[in-house]
Amino acid sequence: MSPKDRFWHGFVVLVLGHLAQVALFVIVAMLDKPGTGPLPNSFFVMIGFGLTQLLYVVPATLFFLVTKRWRAAGALFVGAVLTGLLNLVVWLLIASGGPLVP
């Protein structure tokens, strides 16, 4: 194991990417004017949360694999799958009219 190959490096990259997405959501929500359409722009940002995750997960995973940081790549993959599953559950609750729908 290389000293640069740490399991938590993948999670750090994933968390930083998630924080950037949440910051984008907050900025769009603050700039959104009410009454400009049927759905706020921030709604569309959250729809793309799983899709935009691919924009930083795939390149970061490829970087870790090319530099032979297997543990970091594995952690990034596991974290991305868990995020995707959580995203799926939330969207299924929304689609079913569950407790997340006002």
N, C-alpha and C positions, 0 to 999 in steps of 0.2 A: 504494500500500500504506500502510495506516494504521500508525503506530508501535505501536499496540496489537495489530496482527495479526501474530503470530509463529507459525511452524510448531511450535516447541517448546512453546507454551502448551497445545496439545491433548495432547501426550504427557505433560506434567506433570499435567494433570487425570486422565488415564488411569492413570498410575502411582500417584497419590495414592488413587484409587478402588481399585486393586488392593491397595495396602498396607492399606487399611481392611478389605477382604475377608479378607486373610490374617490380620490381627489378630483379626477375628471368628472365623475358623477356629481360631486358637490358643486363644482364650478358651473357645470351646465345647469344644474337645478337652481343655482342662485341667479344665473343670467336669464333663465326662462321666464317669459312674461305670461301670466295667467290669461286665459281666454283667447290665445292665439290659434288654438286648434283643439280637436277632440282629445288628444293625448299630449301631455307635456313632452318636451324633447328629452328630458331626463329619463323618461320611460324607455325611449329608444336606445339610450346609452346602456341601460340595465339589460335590455334584451340582448345586446351585443356583448355582455360580460363574458359569456362562455366563448364567443367567437373571437373577441379581441384577446382573450387569454392565449390563443394560439399564436398571436403575433410575437409574444415574448417567450412562450414556453418552447416552441419548436426550435428557434435559433439557440436558445440557451441549452437545450438538451443536446443539440448537435455540437455545440461548443464543448460541452462536458465530455461527449463521446469522442470527439476528435482529439481532445487533449488527454484522453484515457483516464478521466475522473469518473469511474464507473459508479461509485457510491453517490456522488453528487447528482449524476444523471438519474439514478434510481430514485433518489429522494424527490427530485423535481417531477419525475413521472408519477410517483405515488401521490404527491401533493396535488398535481394537476387532475388526476383521476378522482380524488376525493372532492376537489372543488367542483368538478363536472357533475358528480353524483349529487352533491348538495344543491347545485344549480337546478338539476333535473327535479329533485324533490320540491323545491320552491315553485317551479313552473307547473308541476302537476297539481300542487295545492291551489295555485292561482286559477288554473284551467278548470278545476273541479268546483270552484266557488267556495273553497274552504275558508279557514279562519284568517287568511291573509288578505281576503278581498273585503274592502269596506262596504 
